[in-house]
Amino acid sequence: MSIISNLVSNQIDNEYAAKLALTDKNILAELLTGIQSTKDQIRFNSFKTILIISEHYPEILYPKWSFFETMFSSDNSYFKLIAIQIIANLTKIDTEKRFEKLFDKYFIELNTEKTMIAAHIAGNAGKIAKAKPGLQSKITDILINIDCIYKGKQIDLIKGYAIAAFDQYLDKTGIKEKECILEFVKKEQYNRSPRTAKIVKEFINKWGQ
């Protein structure tokens, strides 16, 4: 029985499958094929497993960067959402500065009407900024101008993802950048999205003066 069949039938869990994939190239290859499946159960279980690997053992997936970059360029929103998250997780070991070359293409995805795409880009921006200090100011500039970039109707919700991203690297920023971020966040204290309003309150309690 294949690894994906075992996952779908709940014979094993995703964490166990991830551990098996670390030492078995065939299992890893099956999972990478699985994340491009048109069948939801196969794609979802494969993605959950690959996500675990990218979070804890990114070095296993880094050689597959071009594979995920191709998925990122796909017109298939499911493929794009997967790639957005995996690529962000791989930036912490991106010794070849591949993300720097992808930067503009990655963040231009905020210029969309698709809420999920924009939410994932904004939400993963924090871990990228944390992994890539040299890109922090560029990322901050993009996120604090999200009003002018995002084209959809859920801007209040998207701002919550941006603020959650700031929380991941605010302590690594310079004084002026920190002030800009805090000013942006404080303006959202009465945000119409309950989720974002909660994030704002927690952020100010943690970082506000």
C-alpha positions as CSV (number, residue, x, y, z in Angstrom):
1,M,0.0,0.0,0.0
2,S,1.3,3.5,-0.9
3,I,2.1,6.1,1.7
4,I,-0.7,8.3,0.5
5,S,-3.2,5.4,0.7
6,N,-2.1,4.9,4.3
7,L,-2.6,8.5,5.0
8,V,-6.0,8.7,3.4
9,S,-7.2,5.6,5.2
10,N,-5.8,6.9,8.5
11,Q,-3.4,4.0,8.9
12,I,-0.6,6.5,9.7
13,D,-0.6,10.2,10.5
14,N,1.2,13.0,8.7
15,E,4.0,13.3,11.2
16,Y,4.9,9.7,10.8
17,A,4.7,9.9,7.0
18,A,7.0,13.0,7.1
19,K,9.6,11.0,9.1
20,L,9.5,8.2,6.6
21,A,10.0,10.6,3.7
22,L,13.2,11.9,5.3
23,T,15.1,8.7,4.5
24,D,13.0,7.3,1.6
25,K,13.3,9.2,-1.7
26,N,10.4,7.2,-3.2
27,I,8.0,8.2,-0.4
28,L,9.1,11.9,-0.8
29,A,8.6,11.6,-4.6
30,E,5.1,10.2,-4.0
31,L,4.2,13.0,-1.7
32,L,5.4,15.6,-4.1
33,T,3.3,14.0,-6.8
34,G,0.4,13.9,-4.4
35,I,0.4,17.7,-3.8
36,Q,-0.4,18.2,-7.4
37,S,-3.3,15.7,-7.4
38,T,-6.8,16.8,-8.5
39,K,-8.3,14.6,-5.7
40,D,-8.7,16.7,-2.5
41,Q,-7.9,13.9,0.0
42,I,-4.7,13.0,-1.8
43,R,-3.6,16.6,-2.2
44,F,-4.5,17.6,1.3
45,N,-2.8,14.7,3.0
46,S,0.3,15.1,0.8
47,F,0.4,18.8,1.6
48,K,0.1,18.4,5.3
49,T,3.0,16.0,5.3
50,I,5.2,18.1,3.0
51,L,4.4,21.2,5.2
52,I,5.7,19.4,8.2
53,I,8.9,18.5,6.4
54,S,9.3,22.1,5.2
55,E,8.9,23.4,8.8
56,H,11.2,21.0,10.6
57,Y,13.5,19.6,7.9
58,P,13.6,22.3,5.1
59,E,17.0,21.0,3.9
60,I,15.2,17.9,2.5
61,L,13.0,20.1,0.3
62,Y,15.4,22.9,-0.6
63,P,16.8,21.0,-3.6
64,K,13.2,20.9,-4.9
65,W,12.9,24.7,-4.9
66,S,12.3,24.9,-8.7
67,F,9.5,22.4,-8.3
68,F,7.7,24.6,-5.8
69,E,8.4,27.7,-7.9
70,T,6.7,26.1,-10.8
71,M,3.7,25.4,-8.6
72,F,3.7,29.0,-7.5
73,S,3.5,30.1,-11.1
74,S,0.5,27.8,-11.8
75,D,-3.0,29.2,-12.6
76,N,-4.3,26.6,-10.2
77,S,-5.0,28.4,-6.9
78,Y,-4.6,25.2,-4.8
79,F,-1.1,24.7,-6.2
80,K,-0.2,28.4,-5.7
81,L,-1.4,28.3,-2.0
82,I,0.7,25.2,-1.4
83,A,3.8,26.8,-2.9
84,I,3.3,30.1,-1.1
85,Q,3.6,28.3,2.3
86,I,6.4,25.9,1.4
87,I,8.6,28.5,-0.2
88,A,8.2,30.8,2.8
89,N,9.4,27.9,5.1
90,L,12.4,27.3,2.9
91,T,13.7,30.8,3.1
92,K,15.4,30.1,6.4
93,I,17.9,28.0,4.7
94,D,18.0,29.8,1.3
95,T,21.7,30.1,1.1
96,E,21.6,30.6,-2.7
97,K,19.3,33.6,-2.3
98,R,16.7,32.1,-4.6
99,F,13.9,34.0,-2.9
100,E,15.6,37.3,-3.6
101,K,15.1,36.5,-7.3
102,L,11.5,35.6,-6.7
103,F,10.7,38.5,-4.4
104,D,8.7,40.7,-6.8
105,K,6.8,37.8,-8.3
106,Y,5.9,36.5,-4.9
107,F,4.6,39.7,-3.4
108,I,2.9,40.9,-6.6
109,E,0.3,38.2,-5.7
110,L,-1.0,40.7,-3.1
111,N,-2.3,42.6,-6.1
112,T,-5.3,40.3,-6.4
113,E,-9.0,40.0,-5.7
114,K,-8.5,36.5,-4.3
115,T,-8.7,36.7,-0.6
116,M,-7.0,33.4,0.2
117,I,-4.0,34.1,-2.0
118,A,-3.5,37.6,-0.5
119,A,-4.0,36.2,3.0
120,H,-1.4,33.5,2.6
121,I,1.1,36.0,1.1
122,A,0.6,38.5,3.9
123,G,0.5,35.8,6.5
124,N,3.8,34.2,5.4
125,A,5.6,37.5,5.0
126,G,6.6,37.5,8.7
127,K,8.6,34.3,8.5
128,I,10.3,35.5,5.3
129,A,11.2,38.8,6.9
130,K,12.6,37.0,9.9
131,A,14.6,34.6,7.7
132,K,15.8,37.4,5.4
133,P,16.8,40.5,7.4
134,G,17.9,42.2,4.3
135,L,14.4,42.1,2.9
136,Q,12.6,43.3,6.0
137,S,12.2,47.0,5.1
138,K,10.9,46.1,1.6
139,I,8.4,43.7,3.1
140,T,7.3,46.3,5.7
141,D,6.8,48.9,3.0
142,I,4.6,46.5,1.1
143,L,2.5,45.5,4.1
144,I,1.9,48.9,5.4
145,N,0.7,49.9,1.9
146,I,-1.7,46.9,1.6
147,D,-4.6,49.3,1.1
148,C,-3.2,50.4,-2.2
149,I,-2.1,46.9,-3.3
150,Y,-4.9,44.4,-2.5
151,K,-7.8,44.6,-4.9
152,G,-10.4,42.5,-3.2
153,K,-13.2,43.3,-0.8
154,Q,-11.7,41.7,2.4
155,I,-9.1,44.4,3.1
156,D,-10.0,44.4,6.8
157,L,-9.3,40.7,7.1
158,I,-6.1,40.9,5.1
159,K,-4.7,43.6,7.4
160,G,-5.0,41.1,10.2
161,Y,-2.6,38.7,8.4
162,A,-0.2,41.6,7.8
163,I,-0.2,42.6,11.4
164,A,0.3,39.0,12.5
165,A,3.3,39.0,10.2
166,F,4.7,42.1,11.8
167,D,4.6,40.4,15.1
168,Q,7.1,37.8,13.9
169,Y,9.9,40.3,13.3
170,L,9.1,43.6,14.9
171,D,11.8,43.1,17.5
172,K,14.4,42.8,14.7
173,T,13.5,46.1,13.0
174,G,15.1,49.6,13.4
175,I,13.5,52.4,15.4
176,K,12.0,54.2,12.4
177,E,10.6,51.0,10.9
178,K,9.2,49.9,14.2
179,E,7.5,53.3,14.6
180,C,5.9,53.0,11.1
181,I,4.6,49.6,11.9
182,L,3.2,50.6,15.3
183,E,1.5,53.6,13.7
184,F,-0.1,51.3,11.0
185,V,-1.4,48.9,13.7
186,K,-2.8,51.6,16.0
187,K,-4.9,52.9,13.1
188,E,-6.6,49.5,13.0
189,Q,-7.9,49.4,16.6
190,Y,-11.4,49.7,15.3
191,N,-11.0,47.4,12.4
192,R,-14.4,45.9,11.2
193,S,-13.0,42.4,11.1
194,P,-13.4,40.8,14.6
195,R,-10.4,38.6,13.8
196,T,-8.2,41.5,12.9
197,A,-9.5,43.6,15.8
198,K,-8.4,40.8,18.2
199,I,-4.9,40.6,16.5
200,V,-4.5,44.4,16.8
201,K,-5.4,44.4,20.5
202,E,-2.9,41.6,21.2
203,F,-0.3,43.3,19.2
204,I,-0.6,46.6,21.0
205,N,-0.7,44.9,24.4
206,K,2.6,43.2,23.5
207,W,4.4,45.9,21.6
208,G,2.6,49.3,22.1
209,Q,4.1,52.0,24.3
